[in-house]
Amino acid sequence: MNSKTPPSDPVPSPGPRQLTLGELASATGMDLDGGAETAVDRVASLLEAGPGAVSFLANTRYRRQLAQTRATAVILHPSESVEGYPFRILYSRNPYFDFARVARLLNPLPAVQPGIAPSAVVAADARVDAAAEIGEGVVVQSGAAIGPGCRIGPGVVIGSDARLGADCRIEANAAILAGVRLGDRVHVQAGAVIGSDGFGFARGEHHWEAVPQLGAVIIEDDVCIGANTTVDRGSQGDTVIEQGCKLDNLVQVAHNVRIGAHTVIAANTGISGSTVIGSCCTIGGAVGIAGHLEIAAGTTLTGMAMVTGSITDPGIYSSGVPASPNREWRRNAVRFGQLEGLVRRVEQLEKTLGAGDKE
């Protein structure tokens, strides 16, 4: 469907839904302590919740707030012992996870409005499913294919021969460039660029020569890409982000990187070329990862860690220097420069003491 078929009359965002606690328990598999017909329509923190709201407790530091909350229902771990509180309880083994599920049930995404906006530009040989929504100012280039249920926001560029699976959501002004492959239910936030050229240059005697970036980007099902994040195409092979990964805003993924399934990466992290990150890793904000490394599955890198070598044993790794009072930091900075001399003095002292022991 490439003819200009304006979306049907705009339907306003559904906003919060009203559901009963029984419906929420049934949809999420949580146990309810009663009040199945009680209606709720929003979520909130314990202190901000009022009648009609669902809240949760996942950190025992906030347990005292249970006595103060006005929430209609609270999601709690079964190990929590609560008596005498006026709210209903939804029991969950993972309260924060189920809170997220409840929040989505009460706040569904806007429905897709199939059709192509009048100002969109769609190449004659592009394939746009009849059940997709193409917003104002979208450009769909030659050979591209957009699957059913996709929602393409205003100003998006879909490059030549790009492929989008079903139910993808591409927000305003994002760019899905030539040859990129997206699986089903991929969500790309505003301003992200998928498939830009990698940083590849060969050094000559007096100048740098750009190396053509001939690979693609493959993003599997259920991946989320944050705002203004960039994912470079491969130089010869492909850059691959496996299913279920979640990337925050302003993440840089260089050419030929592979990120394993269900890994999460926080904002401002940079991953250099040809690095392979295993599945189920957790990477904090502003982490720097050098190129051609391997990071074991299940690894956690805390914020501002600098990774310069492969990690073969999963665990928690850190290297950022915590902030300290300025005067203390300046003294320590001076001492950093004295470490080499100190090491040499200690080595000499050990040699002297060792000689004395032999005598």
C-alpha positions in Angstrom: 0.0 0.0 0.0 2.0 2.9 -1.3 -0.7 5.3 -2.3 -1.4 8.2 -0.1 -4.1 7.0 2.2 -4.3 9.4 5.1 -4.7 7.7 8.5 -8.3 7.5 9.7 -9.5 10.3 11.9 -7.0 10.7 14.7 -7.9 8.8 17.9 -6.6 10.5 21.0 -4.2 8.6 23.2 -6.3 6.3 25.3 -4.7 7.6 28.5 -5.2 5.7 31.7 -7.5 2.7 31.7 -9.7 1.6 34.6 -9.3 -2.1 35.5 -10.3 -4.1 38.5 -7.7 -5.6 40.9 -9.1 -9.0 39.8 -8.3 -8.2 36.2 -4.8 -7.1 37.1 -4.2 -10.2 39.1 -5.4 -12.4 36.3 -3.3 -10.7 33.7 -0.1 -10.8 35.7 -0.4 -14.0 37.7 -0.2 -12.2 41.0 -2.2 -13.4 44.1 -4.8 -10.9 45.4 -5.9 -10.8 49.1 -9.4 -9.8 48.2 -11.3 -6.9 46.7 -11.3 -8.4 43.2 -14.0 -5.9 42.0 -12.1 -2.8 43.3 -11.3 -0.5 40.4 -7.9 1.3 39.9 -6.8 3.6 37.1 -3.2 4.6 37.7 0.1 3.8 39.4 2.2 5.9 41.8 4.9 5.8 44.4 3.9 4.9 48.0 3.9 8.6 49.2 2.2 10.0 46.1 -0.5 7.4 45.7 -4.1 8.1 46.4 -7.4 6.3 46.0 -7.5 4.5 42.7 -3.7 4.0 42.5 -1.5 0.9 42.6 1.9 1.2 44.3 4.7 -1.2 45.2 7.4 -2.0 47.7 10.6 -3.5 46.3 13.2 -1.9 48.7 12.9 -2.4 52.4 14.3 1.1 53.0 10.9 2.4 52.1 8.9 0.0 54.2 7.9 2.7 56.7 6.0 4.4 53.9 3.4 1.6 53.9 1.9 3.3 57.0 1.6 6.6 55.1 0.4 5.5 51.7 -3.2 6.1 50.6 -2.9 3.7 47.7 -5.8 1.4 46.9 -3.5 -1.5 46.4 0.2 -2.3 46.9 2.3 -4.9 45.2 4.4 -6.8 47.9 6.6 -9.8 48.1 5.0 -12.7 49.8 7.6 -12.5 52.6 6.3 -9.2 53.7 4.1 -9.3 56.8 1.5 -6.6 56.8 -1.5 -6.4 59.0 -4.0 -3.6 59.7 -3.3 -1.6 56.6 -6.3 -0.4 54.6 -4.9 -1.2 51.2 -5.4 -4.4 49.2 -2.3 -6.5 48.4 -1.1 -8.0 45.2 1.6 -10.6 46.0 4.5 -10.8 43.7 7.9 -12.5 43.7 9.3 -9.5 41.8 7.3 -6.4 42.8 9.0 -3.9 40.6 8.7 -6.1 37.5 5.0 -6.7 38.1 4.5 -3.0 38.9 5.9 -2.2 35.4 3.4 -4.7 33.9 0.5 -3.1 35.8 1.7 0.3 34.6 1.5 -0.8 31.0 -1.9 -2.4 31.4 -3.2 0.8 32.9 -1.4 3.0 30.3 -1.5 1.2 26.9 0.3 2.6 23.9 -1.7 4.7 21.5 -3.4 2.5 18.9 -1.8 2.4 15.4 -3.9 4.3 12.9 -3.2 2.6 9.5 -2.5 4.8 6.6 0.1 7.1 5.0 0.1 10.8 5.8 -0.2 13.2 2.9 3.2 14.7 3.4 5.0 11.3 3.5 7.2 10.4 0.6 7.1 6.7 -0.2 9.1 5.2 -3.1 7.1 3.4 -5.7 8.8 0.0 -5.0 8.7 0.3 -1.2 6.4 -2.1 0.6 4.2 -0.7 3.3 1.8 -3.0 5.0 -1.8 -1.8 4.9 -1.9 -2.1 8.7 1.1 0.2 9.3 0.9 3.9 10.2 3.2 6.3 8.3 3.4 9.8 9.9 3.8 13.3 8.5 7.1 14.0 6.7 8.3 10.4 6.7 10.6 9.3 3.9 10.5 5.6 2.8 13.2 4.9 0.2 13.5 2.4 -2.6 13.1 -1.3 -1.7 12.3 -0.7 2.0 9.6 -2.9 3.6 7.5 -2.0 6.7 5.5 -4.7 8.4 2.0 -4.8 9.9 1.2 -2.8 13.0 4.3 -0.5 12.7 3.9 3.1 13.7 6.4 5.4 12.0 6.5 8.8 13.6 6.9 12.2 11.9 10.1 13.0 10.1 11.5 9.5 10.2 13.7 8.2 7.4 13.5 4.6 6.4 16.5 3.9 4.1 16.7 1.9 0.9 16.2 -1.9 1.4 15.6 -1.5 5.1 13.3 -4.1 6.6 11.0 -3.6 9.6 9.1 -6.5 11.1 5.7 -6.4 12.8 4.6 -3.9 15.4 7.8 -1.7 15.4 7.5 1.8 16.8 9.9 4.4 15.3 9.7 7.8 17.1 10.0 11.2 15.5 13.1 12.1 13.4 14.8 8.7 13.9 16.8 7.3 10.9 16.7 3.6 9.9 19.3 3.7 7.2 20.0 1.5 4.1 19.9 -2.2 4.6 19.1 -2.2 8.3 17.0 -5.2 9.6 14.6 -4.8 12.5 12.8 -7.7 14.0 9.3 -7.6 15.5 8.3 -5.1 18.3 11.5 -3.0 18.0 11.1 0.4 19.6 13.4 3.2 18.4 13.2 6.5 20.3 13.4 10.0 18.8 16.6 11.0 17.0 18.3 7.6 17.1 20.4 6.7 14.0 20.6 3.1 13.1 23.0 2.1 10.3 25.3 5.1 10.1 28.8 4.5 8.8 31.3 3.2 11.3 34.4 5.1 12.2 36.7 3.4 9.8 39.8 5.1 8.4 43.1 3.8 7.1 46.2 5.9 7.8 48.4 6.9 4.9 51.6 8.9 5.0 49.9 12.2 5.2 46.2 11.6 5.4 43.4 9.2 6.3 41.5 7.2 3.8 37.8 6.2 4.6 37.2 2.5 4.6 33.8 1.8 3.0 31.4 0.4 5.6 29.7 -2.4 3.6 27.9 -4.3 6.3 24.4 -3.8 7.8 22.8 -3.6 11.3 20.6 -6.4 12.4 18.3 -5.8 15.4 16.3 -8.7 16.7 12.9 -8.9 18.3 11.8 -6.8 21.4 14.8 -4.5 21.4 14.5 -0.9 22.7 16.9 1.8 21.4 17.1 5.1 23.3 16.9 8.7 22.1 19.9 9.9 20.1 21.6 6.6 20.3 23.7 5.6 17.3 24.3 2.1 16.0 26.9 1.9 13.2 26.7 -0.5 10.3 29.4 -3.2 10.0 32.5 -2.6 8.0 32.4 -6.0 6.2 30.2 -8.1 8.5 27.2 -6.9 10.4 26.5 -5.1 13.7 24.1 -7.3 15.7 21.9 -6.5 18.7 20.1 -9.7 19.8 16.6 -10.0 21.1 15.4 -8.3 24.2 18.3 -5.8 24.6 17.5 -2.4 26.1 19.8 0.6 25.2 19.4 3.9 26.9 19.8 7.3 25.4 23.1 8.5 23.9 24.7 5.1 23.6 27.3 4.6 20.8 27.6 1.1 19.3 30.4 0.9 16.8 30.8 -1.2 13.7 30.8 -5.0 14.0 29.8 -5.0 17.6 27.6 -7.9 18.8 25.4 -7.5 21.9 24.0 -10.6 23.4 20.3 -11.2 24.2 18.7 -9.3 27.1 21.7 -7.1 27.9 20.9 -3.6 29.2 23.1 -0.6 28.6 22.7 2.8 30.4 23.2 6.2 28.9 26.5 7.7 27.5 28.2 4.3 27.2 30.6 3.9 24.2 31.4 0.4 22.7 34.3 0.3 20.3 34.4 -1.7 17.1 34.3 -5.5 16.9 33.6 -6.0 20.6 31.3 -9.0 21.6 29.2 -8.5 24.7 27.5 -11.6 26.1 23.9 -12.1 27.0 22.2 -10.8 30.1 24.9 -8.2 30.9 24.2 -5.0 32.8 26.3 -2.0 31.7 26.1 1.2 33.7 26.2 4.8 32.5 29.3 6.3 30.8 31.1 3.0 30.5 33.9 2.9 27.9 34.6 -0.4 26.2 37.7 -0.7 24.0 37.5 -2.6 20.6 38.0 -6.2 19.7 37.2 -7.4 23.3 34.9 -10.1 24.6 32.7 -9.6 27.7 31.3 -12.7 29.3 27.6 -13.3 29.6 26.1 -12.1 32.9 28.8 -9.5 33.5 28.0 -6.2 35.3 30.0 -3.1 34.6 29.3 -0.2 37.0 29.1 3.4 36.0 32.2 5.0 34.3 34.1 1.7 34.2 36.9 1.7 31.6 37.2 -1.8 30.0 40.5 -2.2 28.1 40.8 -6.0 28.2 38.4 -9.0 27.7 36.4 -10.2 30.6 36.1 -14.0 30.7 34.7 -14.5 34.2 31.3 -13.0 34.8 31.0 -10.8 37.9 30.8 -7.1 38.9 33.6 -4.9 37.5 34.3 -1.2 38.4 36.9 1.4 37.7 35.3 4.8 38.0 36.8 7.1 40.7 34.1 8.4 43.0 33.8 12.1 43.6 35.5 13.5 46.8 35.9 16.9 48.3 38.1 19.0 46.1 41.0 19.5 48.6 41.1 15.7 49.2 41.1 15.0 45.5 43.9 17.5 44.8 46.1 15.9 47.4 45.4 12.4 46.0 46.0 13.6 42.5 49.5 14.7 43.5 50.1 11.3 45.2 49.2 9.4 42.0 52.3 10.9 40.5 54.4 9.7 43.4 53.3 6.1 43.1 56.1 4.9 40.9 58.7 6.3 43.3 56.9 4.8 46.2 56.8 1.3 44.5 60.6 1.5 43.9 61.3 2.4 47.5 59.2 -0.5 48.8 60.9 -2.9 46.4 64.3 -1.7 47.6 63.2 -2.0 51.2 62.0 -5.5 50.6 65.4 -6.4 49.0 67.2 -4.9 52.0 65.1 -6.7 54.5 65.4 -10.0 52.6 69.2 -9.7 52.6 69.1 -9.1 56.3 67.0 -12.2 56.9 69.5 -14.3 55.0 72.3 -13.1 57.2 
